[in-house]
Amino acid sequence: MPEMYFDERRPDGLTQRCYSPSTIVQDYFTPGAEYELTEFVEPSRTAFAALTGADGSPR
């Protein structure tokens, strides 16, 4: 499974480099787009669930 890194910019202006063991995040987020917190949380949970399975264990 291909891995990827992406940058997350927070409301306070800080940027954090994040790691995903899969490119699944590309299916849920658009590069350069800005999301309100509530718009960010649900796709994050959905992407994580797709990556790990319903019980949180790696697929």
N, CA, C and O atoms as a Maestro MAE file, in Angstrom:
{
 s_m_m2io_version
 :::
 2.0.0
}

f_m_ct {
 s_m_title
 :::
 protein
 m_atom[236] {
  # First column is atom index #
  i_m_mmod_type
  r_m_x_coord
  r_m_y_coord
  r_m_z_coord
  i_m_residue_number
  s_m_chain_name
  s_m_pdb_residue_name
  s_m_pdb_atom_name
  i_m_atomic_number
  :::
  1 25 0.853 -1.164 0.000 1 A "MET " " N  " 7
  2 3 0.000 0.000 0.000 1 A "MET " " CA " 6
  3 2 0.909 1.240 0.000 1 A "MET " " C  " 6
  4 15 1.821 1.326 0.822 1 A "MET " " O  " 8
  5 25 0.679 2.185 -0.894 2 A "PRO " " N  " 7
  6 3 1.524 3.384 -0.921 2 A "PRO " " CA " 6
  7 2 1.228 4.298 0.268 2 A "PRO " " C  " 6
  8 15 0.084 4.430 0.702 2 A "PRO " " O  " 8
  9 25 2.262 4.912 0.769 3 A "GLU " " N  " 7
  10 3 2.114 5.843 1.882 3 A "GLU " " CA " 6
  11 2 2.177 7.271 1.365 3 A "GLU " " C  " 6
  12 15 2.552 7.511 0.217 3 A "GLU " " O  " 8
  13 25 1.809 8.211 2.217 4 A "MET " " N  " 7
  14 3 1.917 9.609 1.818 4 A "MET " " CA " 6
  15 2 2.062 10.492 3.052 4 A "MET " " C  " 6
  16 15 1.671 10.121 4.159 4 A "MET " " O  " 8
  17 25 2.627 11.652 2.833 5 A "TYR " " N  " 7
  18 3 2.717 12.695 3.848 5 A "TYR " " CA " 6
  19 2 1.895 13.872 3.357 5 A "TYR " " C  " 6
  20 15 1.820 14.125 2.155 5 A "TYR " " O  " 8
  21 25 1.284 14.588 4.279 6 A "PHE " " N  " 7
  22 3 0.524 15.780 3.922 6 A "PHE " " CA " 6
  23 2 0.645 16.781 5.059 6 A "PHE " " C  " 6
  24 15 0.895 16.404 6.204 6 A "PHE " " O  " 8
  25 25 0.471 18.044 4.744 7 A "ASP " " N  " 7
  26 3 0.561 19.102 5.738 7 A "ASP " " CA " 6
  27 2 -0.826 19.529 6.175 7 A "ASP " " C  " 6
  28 15 -1.734 19.694 5.361 7 A "ASP " " O  " 8
  29 25 -0.964 19.700 7.467 8 A "GLU " " N  " 7
  30 3 -2.213 20.159 8.070 8 A "GLU " " CA " 6
  31 2 -1.932 21.530 8.690 8 A "GLU " " C  " 6
  32 15 -1.083 21.656 9.573 8 A "GLU " " O  " 8
  33 25 -2.636 22.537 8.229 9 A "ARG " " N  " 7
  34 3 -2.483 23.875 8.805 9 A "ARG " " CA " 6
  35 2 -3.652 24.128 9.743 9 A "ARG " " C  " 6
  36 15 -4.814 24.015 9.354 9 A "ARG " " O  " 8
  37 25 -3.332 24.465 10.960 10 A "ARG " " N  " 7
  38 3 -4.345 24.645 11.999 10 A "ARG " " CA " 6
  39 2 -4.825 26.092 12.058 10 A "ARG " " C  " 6
  40 15 -4.173 26.988 11.521 10 A "ARG " " O  " 8
  41 25 -5.957 26.317 12.705 11 A "PRO " " N  " 7
  42 3 -6.495 27.682 12.798 11 A "PRO " " CA " 6
  43 2 -5.538 28.686 13.429 11 A "PRO " " C  " 6
  44 15 -5.598 29.877 13.126 11 A "PRO " " O  " 8
  45 25 -4.651 28.206 14.310 12 A "ASP " " N  " 7
  46 3 -3.700 29.120 14.942 12 A "ASP " " CA " 6
  47 2 -2.492 29.415 14.052 12 A "ASP " " C  " 6
  48 15 -1.580 30.135 14.459 12 A "ASP " " O  " 8
  49 25 -2.485 28.853 12.822 13 A "GLY " " N  " 7
  50 3 -1.423 29.123 11.863 13 A "GLY " " CA " 6
  51 2 -0.302 28.097 11.855 13 A "GLY " " C  " 6
  52 15 0.518 28.094 10.938 13 A "GLY " " O  " 8
  53 25 -0.249 27.234 12.849 14 A "LEU " " N  " 7
  54 3 0.789 26.205 12.877 14 A "LEU " " CA " 6
  55 2 0.515 25.153 11.812 14 A "LEU " " C  " 6
  56 15 -0.635 24.822 11.526 14 A "LEU " " O  " 8
  57 25 1.585 24.638 11.236 15 A "THR " " N  " 7
  58 3 1.473 23.574 10.236 15 A "THR " " CA " 6
  59 2 2.138 22.326 10.784 15 A "THR " " C  " 6
  60 15 3.223 22.389 11.362 15 A "THR " " O  " 8
  61 25 1.481 21.198 10.599 16 A "GLN " " N  " 7
  62 3 2.016 19.918 11.050 16 A "GLN " " CA " 6
  63 2 2.083 18.969 9.867 16 A "GLN " " C  " 6
  64 15 1.124 18.852 9.105 16 A "GLN " " O  " 8
  65 25 3.216 18.290 9.712 17 A "ARG " " N  " 7
  66 3 3.369 17.260 8.689 17 A "ARG " " CA " 6
  67 2 2.753 15.989 9.240 17 A "ARG " " C  " 6
  68 15 3.105 15.551 10.336 17 A "ARG " " O  " 8
  69 25 1.838 15.393 8.493 18 A "CYS " " N  " 7
  70 3 1.138 14.176 8.915 18 A "CYS " " CA " 6
  71 2 1.501 13.023 7.984 18 A "CYS " " C  " 6
  72 15 1.878 13.227 6.830 18 A "CYS " " O  " 8
  73 25 1.381 11.833 8.505 19 A "TYR " " N  " 7
  74 3 1.697 10.618 7.760 19 A "TYR " " CA " 6
  75 2 0.452 9.759 7.636 19 A "TYR " " C  " 6
  76 15 -0.322 9.631 8.584 19 A "TYR " " O  " 8
  77 25 0.263 9.177 6.472 20 A "SER " " N  " 7
  78 3 -0.784 8.187 6.271 20 A "SER " " CA " 6
  79 2 -0.143 6.971 5.606 20 A "SER " " C  " 6
  80 15 0.577 7.117 4.618 20 A "SER " " O  " 8
  81 25 -0.394 5.786 6.130 21 A "PRO " " N  " 7
  82 3 0.168 4.590 5.508 21 A "PRO " " CA " 6
  83 2 -0.525 4.244 4.189 21 A "PRO " " C  " 6
  84 15 -0.192 3.245 3.551 21 A "PRO " " O  " 8
  85 25 -1.478 5.064 3.789 22 A "SER " " N  " 7
  86 3 -2.232 4.853 2.568 22 A "SER " " CA " 6
  87 2 -2.537 6.201 1.926 22 A "SER " " C  " 6
  88 15 -2.457 7.237 2.586 22 A "SER " " O  " 8
  89 25 -2.879 6.191 0.664 23 A "THR " " N  " 7
  90 3 -3.286 7.424 -0.023 23 A "THR " " CA " 6
  91 2 -4.779 7.689 0.148 23 A "THR " " C  " 6
  92 15 -5.330 8.536 -0.554 23 A "THR " " O  " 8
  93 25 -5.437 6.997 1.048 24 A "ILE " " N  " 7
  94 3 -6.887 7.122 1.242 24 A "ILE " " CA " 6
  95 2 -7.305 8.559 1.550 24 A "ILE " " C  " 6
  96 15 -8.414 8.962 1.201 24 A "ILE " " O  " 8
  97 25 -6.437 9.337 2.196 25 A "VAL " " N  " 7
  98 3 -6.808 10.721 2.531 25 A "VAL " " CA " 6
  99 2 -7.088 11.543 1.282 25 A "VAL " " C  " 6
  100 15 -7.842 12.514 1.338 25 A "VAL " " O  " 8
  101 25 -6.489 11.168 0.157 26 A "GLN " " N  " 7
  102 3 -6.744 11.883 -1.099 26 A "GLN " " CA " 6
  103 2 -8.195 11.743 -1.544 26 A "GLN " " C  " 6
  104 15 -8.702 12.582 -2.289 26 A "GLN " " O  " 8
  105 25 -8.858 10.692 -1.093 27 A "ASP " " N  " 7
  106 3 -10.255 10.474 -1.452 27 A "ASP " " CA " 6
  107 2 -11.213 11.359 -0.657 27 A "ASP " " C  " 6
  108 15 -12.376 11.512 -1.030 27 A "ASP " " O  " 8
  109 25 -10.725 11.940 0.438 28 A "TYR " " N  " 7
  110 3 -11.595 12.689 1.339 28 A "TYR " " CA " 6
  111 2 -11.271 14.178 1.451 28 A "TYR " " C  " 6
  112 15 -12.086 14.953 1.951 28 A "TYR " " O  " 8
  113 25 -10.081 14.584 0.986 29 A "PHE " " N  " 7
  114 3 -9.674 15.982 1.102 29 A "PHE " " CA " 6
  115 2 -9.091 16.483 -0.210 29 A "PHE " " C  " 6
  116 15 -8.513 15.715 -0.980 29 A "PHE " " O  " 8
  117 25 -9.246 17.770 -0.454 30 A "THR " " N  " 7
  118 3 -8.727 18.418 -1.654 30 A "THR " " CA " 6
  119 2 -7.508 19.241 -1.276 30 A "THR " " C  " 6
  120 15 -7.600 20.089 -0.389 30 A "THR " " O  " 8
  121 25 -6.359 19.016 -1.925 31 A "PRO " " N  " 7
  122 3 -5.164 19.804 -1.607 31 A "PRO " " CA " 6
  123 2 -5.426 21.304 -1.746 31 A "PRO " " C  " 6
  124 15 -6.013 21.760 -2.727 31 A "PRO " " O  " 8
  125 25 -4.980 22.054 -0.746 32 A "GLY " " N  " 7
  126 3 -5.126 23.500 -0.764 32 A "GLY " " CA " 6
  127 2 -6.463 24.013 -0.261 32 A "GLY " " C  " 6
  128 15 -6.626 25.215 -0.050 32 A "GLY " " O  " 8
  129 25 -7.420 23.117 -0.066 33 A "ALA " " N  " 7
  130 3 -8.744 23.540 0.406 33 A "ALA " " CA " 6
  131 2 -8.687 23.894 1.887 33 A "ALA " " C  " 6
  132 15 -7.865 23.364 2.635 33 A "ALA " " O  " 8
  133 25 -9.563 24.786 2.292 34 A "GLU " " N  " 7
  134 3 -9.700 25.138 3.703 34 A "GLU " " CA " 6
  135 2 -10.997 24.538 4.226 34 A "GLU " " C  " 6
  136 15 -12.036 24.600 3.569 34 A "GLU " " O  " 8
  137 25 -10.919 23.957 5.416 35 A "TYR " " N  " 7
  138 3 -12.080 23.309 6.023 35 A "TYR " " CA " 6
  139 2 -12.322 23.894 7.406 35 A "TYR " " C  " 6
  140 15 -11.381 24.107 8.171 35 A "TYR " " O  " 8
  141 25 -13.570 24.149 7.722 36 A "GLU " " N  " 7
  142 3 -13.940 24.462 9.100 36 A "GLU " " CA " 6
  143 2 -13.713 23.186 9.908 36 A "GLU " " C  " 6
  144 15 -13.698 22.089 9.352 36 A "GLU " " O  " 8
  145 25 -13.539 23.332 11.207 37 A "LEU " " N  " 7
  146 3 -13.271 22.166 12.045 37 A "LEU " " CA " 6
  147 2 -14.331 21.088 11.866 37 A "LEU " " C  " 6
  148 15 -14.004 19.910 11.721 37 A "LEU " " O  " 8
  149 25 -15.594 21.484 11.876 38 A "THR " " N  " 7
  150 3 -16.668 20.489 11.729 38 A "THR " " CA " 6
  151 2 -16.636 19.818 10.365 38 A "THR " " C  " 6
  152 15 -17.028 18.658 10.240 38 A "THR " " O  " 8
  153 25 -16.172 20.532 9.336 39 A "GLU " " N  " 7
  154 3 -16.051 19.942 7.992 39 A "GLU " " CA " 6
  155 2 -14.847 19.017 7.897 39 A "GLU " " C  " 6
  156 15 -14.796 18.159 7.016 39 A "GLU " " O  " 8
  157 25 -13.884 19.179 8.788 40 A "PHE " " N  " 7
  158 3 -12.657 18.387 8.776 40 A "PHE " " CA " 6
  159 2 -12.804 17.083 9.567 40 A "PHE " " C  " 6
  160 15 -12.264 16.048 9.177 40 A "PHE " " O  " 8
  161 25 -13.533 17.146 10.670 41 A "VAL " " N  " 7
  162 3 -13.607 16.000 11.578 41 A "VAL " " CA " 6
  163 2 -14.269 14.787 10.936 41 A "VAL " " C  " 6
  164 15 -13.718 13.687 10.989 41 A "VAL " " O  " 8
  165 25 -15.429 14.967 10.337 42 A "GLU " " N  " 7
  166 3 -16.163 13.809 9.797 42 A "GLU " " CA " 6
  167 2 -15.390 13.090 8.681 42 A "GLU " " C  " 6
  168 15 -15.268 11.866 8.736 42 A "GLU " " O  " 8
  169 25 -14.863 13.802 7.668 43 A "PRO " " N  " 7
  170 3 -14.074 13.090 6.656 43 A "PRO " " CA " 6
  171 2 -12.823 12.427 7.243 43 A "PRO " " C  " 6
  172 15 -12.388 11.380 6.764 43 A "PRO " " O  " 8
  173 25 -12.250 13.041 8.280 44 A "SER " " N  " 7
  174 3 -11.089 12.419 8.939 44 A "SER " " CA " 6
  175 2 -11.474 11.084 9.550 44 A "SER " " C  " 6
  176 15 -10.759 10.094 9.394 44 A "SER " " O  " 8
  177 25 -12.591 11.058 10.237 45 A "ARG " " N  " 7
  178 3 -13.068 9.812 10.850 45 A "ARG " " CA " 6
  179 2 -13.397 8.763 9.785 45 A "ARG " " C  " 6
  180 15 -13.078 7.584 9.943 45 A "ARG " " O  " 8
  181 25 -14.029 9.200 8.713 46 A "THR " " N  " 7
  182 3 -14.402 8.279 7.644 46 A "THR " " CA " 6
  183 2 -13.158 7.700 6.971 46 A "THR " " C  " 6
  184 15 -13.097 6.501 6.698 46 A "THR " " O  " 8
  185 25 -12.175 8.548 6.705 47 A "ALA " " N  " 7
  186 3 -10.928 8.078 6.089 47 A "ALA " " CA " 6
  187 2 -10.208 7.107 7.011 47 A "ALA " " C  " 6
  188 15 -9.696 6.084 6.557 47 A "ALA " " O  " 8
  189 25 -10.165 7.418 8.308 48 A "PHE " " N  " 7
  190 3 -9.516 6.526 9.270 48 A "PHE " " CA " 6
  191 2 -10.235 5.183 9.330 48 A "PHE " " C  " 6
  192 15 -9.593 4.133 9.374 48 A "PHE " " O  " 8
  193 25 -11.546 5.214 9.331 49 A "ALA " " N  " 7
  194 3 -12.326 3.972 9.366 49 A "ALA " " CA " 6
  195 2 -12.085 3.144 8.104 49 A "ALA " " C  " 6
  196 15 -11.993 1.918 8.176 49 A "ALA " " O  " 8
  197 25 -11.981 3.805 6.951 50 A "ALA " " N  " 7
  198 3 -11.719 3.091 5.701 50 A "ALA " " CA " 6
  199 2 -10.327 2.463 5.713 50 A "ALA " " C  " 6
  200 15 -10.105 1.401 5.131 50 A "ALA " " O  " 8
  201 25 -9.406 3.129 6.374 51 A "LEU " " N  " 7
  202 3 -8.029 2.642 6.440 51 A "LEU " " CA " 6
  203 2 -7.874 1.496 7.419 51 A "LEU " " C  " 6
  204 15 -7.124 0.555 7.158 51 A "LEU " " O  " 8
  205 25 -8.575 1.562 8.548 52 A "THR " " N  " 7
  206 3 -8.331 0.609 9.624 52 A "THR " " CA " 6
  207 2 -9.376 -0.481 9.764 52 A "THR " " C  " 6
  208 15 -9.080 -1.546 10.304 52 A "THR " " O  " 8
  209 25 -10.564 -0.249 9.302 53 A "GLY " " N  " 7
  210 3 -11.643 -1.192 9.568 53 A "GLY " " CA " 6
  211 2 -12.468 -0.682 10.741 53 A "GLY " " C  " 6
  212 15 -12.029 0.211 11.465 53 A "GLY " " O  " 8
  213 25 -13.612 -1.219 10.928 54 A "ALA " " N  " 7
  214 3 -14.565 -0.712 11.919 54 A "ALA " " CA " 6
  215 2 -14.039 -0.774 13.351 54 A "ALA " " C  " 6
  216 15 -14.390 0.079 14.166 54 A "ALA " " O  " 8
  217 25 -13.218 -1.746 13.672 55 A "ASP " " N  " 7
  218 3 -12.746 -1.886 15.053 55 A "ASP " " CA " 6
  219 2 -11.451 -1.122 15.337 55 A "ASP " " C  " 6
  220 15 -10.933 -1.181 16.452 55 A "ASP " " O  " 8
  221 25 -10.919 -0.400 14.334 56 A "GLY " " N  " 7
  222 3 -9.710 0.382 14.546 56 A "GLY " " CA " 6
  223 2 -8.416 -0.375 14.278 56 A "GLY " " C  " 6
  224 15 -7.334 0.206 14.355 56 A "GLY " " O  " 8
  225 25 -8.514 -1.668 13.964 57 A "SER " " N  " 7
  226 3 -7.305 -2.426 13.672 57 A "SER " " CA " 6
  227 2 -6.912 -2.251 12.208 57 A "SER " " C  " 6
  228 15 -7.781 -2.073 11.355 57 A "SER " " O  " 8
  229 25 -5.619 -2.299 11.907 58 A "PRO " " N  " 7
  230 3 -5.185 -2.134 10.503 58 A "PRO " " CA " 6
  231 2 -5.765 -3.205 9.599 58 A "PRO " " C  " 6
  232 15 -5.935 -4.355 10.005 58 A "PRO " " O  " 8
  233 25 -6.066 -2.816 8.368 59 A "ARG " " N  " 7
  234 3 -6.546 -3.788 7.393 59 A "ARG " " CA " 6
  235 2 -5.388 -4.471 6.727 59 A "ARG " " C  " 6
  236 15 -5.589 -5.330 5.868 59 A "ARG " " O  " 8
  :::
 }
 m_bond[235] {
  # First column is bond index #
  i_m_from
  i_m_to
  i_m_order
  :::
  1 1 2 1
  2 2 3 1
  3 3 4 2
  4 3 5 1
  5 5 6 1
  6 6 7 1
  7 7 8 2
  8 7 9 1
  9 9 10 1
  10 10 11 1
  11 11 12 2
  12 11 13 1
  13 13 14 1
  14 14 15 1
  15 15 16 2
  16 15 17 1
  17 17 18 1
  18 18 19 1
  19 19 20 2
  20 19 21 1
  21 21 22 1
  22 22 23 1
  23 23 24 2
  24 23 25 1
  25 25 26 1
  26 26 27 1
  27 27 28 2
  28 27 29 1
  29 29 30 1
  30 30 31 1
  31 31 32 2
  32 31 33 1
  33 33 34 1
  34 34 35 1
  35 35 36 2
  36 35 37 1
  37 37 38 1
  38 38 39 1
  39 39 40 2
  40 39 41 1
  41 41 42 1
  42 42 43 1
  43 43 44 2
  44 43 45 1
  45 45 46 1
  46 46 47 1
  47 47 48 2
  48 47 49 1
  49 49 50 1
  50 50 51 1
  51 51 52 2
  52 51 53 1
  53 53 54 1
  54 54 55 1
  55 55 56 2
  56 55 57 1
  57 57 58 1
  58 58 59 1
  59 59 60 2
  60 59 61 1
  61 61 62 1
  62 62 63 1
  63 63 64 2
  64 63 65 1
  65 65 66 1
  66 66 67 1
  67 67 68 2
  68 67 69 1
  69 69 70 1
  70 70 71 1
  71 71 72 2
  72 71 73 1
  73 73 74 1
  74 74 75 1
  75 75 76 2
  76 75 77 1
  77 77 78 1
  78 78 79 1
  79 79 80 2
  80 79 81 1
  81 81 82 1
  82 82 83 1
  83 83 84 2
  84 83 85 1
  85 85 86 1
  86 86 87 1
  87 87 88 2
  88 87 89 1
  89 89 90 1
  90 90 91 1
  91 91 92 2
  92 91 93 1
  93 93 94 1
  94 94 95 1
  95 95 96 2
  96 95 97 1
  97 97 98 1
  98 98 99 1
  99 99 100 2
  100 99 101 1
  101 101 102 1
  102 102 103 1
  103 103 104 2
  104 103 105 1
  105 105 106 1
  106 106 107 1
  107 107 108 2
  108 107 109 1
  109 109 110 1
  110 110 111 1
  111 111 112 2
  112 111 113 1
  113 113 114 1
  114 114 115 1
  115 115 116 2
  116 115 117 1
  117 117 118 1
  118 118 119 1
  119 119 120 2
  120 119 121 1
  121 121 122 1
  122 122 123 1
  123 123 124 2
  124 123 125 1
  125 125 126 1
  126 126 127 1
  127 127 128 2
  128 127 129 1
  129 129 130 1
  130 130 131 1
  131 131 132 2
  132 131 133 1
  133 133 134 1
  134 134 135 1
  135 135 136 2
  136 135 137 1
  137 137 138 1
  138 138 139 1
  139 139 140 2
  140 139 141 1
  141 141 142 1
  142 142 143 1
  143 143 144 2
  144 143 145 1
  145 145 146 1
  146 146 147 1
  147 147 148 2
  148 147 149 1
  149 149 150 1
  150 150 151 1
  151 151 152 2
  152 151 153 1
  153 153 154 1
  154 154 155 1
  155 155 156 2
  156 155 157 1
  157 157 158 1
  158 158 159 1
  159 159 160 2
  160 159 161 1
  161 161 162 1
  162 162 163 1
  163 163 164 2
  164 163 165 1
  165 165 166 1
  166 166 167 1
  167 167 168 2
  168 167 169 1
  169 169 170 1
  170 170 171 1
  171 171 172 2
  172 171 173 1
  173 173 174 1
  174 174 175 1
  175 175 176 2
  176 175 177 1
  177 177 178 1
  178 178 179 1
  179 179 180 2
  180 179 181 1
  181 181 182 1
  182 182 183 1
  183 183 184 2
  184 183 185 1
  185 185 186 1
  186 186 187 1
  187 187 188 2
  188 187 189 1
  189 189 190 1
  190 190 191 1
  191 191 192 2
  192 191 193 1
  193 193 194 1
  194 194 195 1
  195 195 196 2
  196 195 197 1
  197 197 198 1
  198 198 199 1
  199 199 200 2
  200 199 201 1
  201 201 202 1
  202 202 203 1
  203 203 204 2
  204 203 205 1
  205 205 206 1
  206 206 207 1
  207 207 208 2
  208 207 209 1
  209 209 210 1
  210 210 211 1
  211 211 212 2
  212 211 213 1
  213 213 214 1
  214 214 215 1
  215 215 216 2
  216 215 217 1
  217 217 218 1
  218 218 219 1
  219 219 220 2
  220 219 221 1
  221 221 222 1
  222 222 223 1
  223 223 224 2
  224 223 225 1
  225 225 226 1
  226 226 227 1
  227 227 228 2
  228 227 229 1
  229 229 230 1
  230 230 231 1
  231 231 232 2
  232 231 233 1
  233 233 234 1
  234 234 235 1
  235 235 236 2
  :::
 }
}
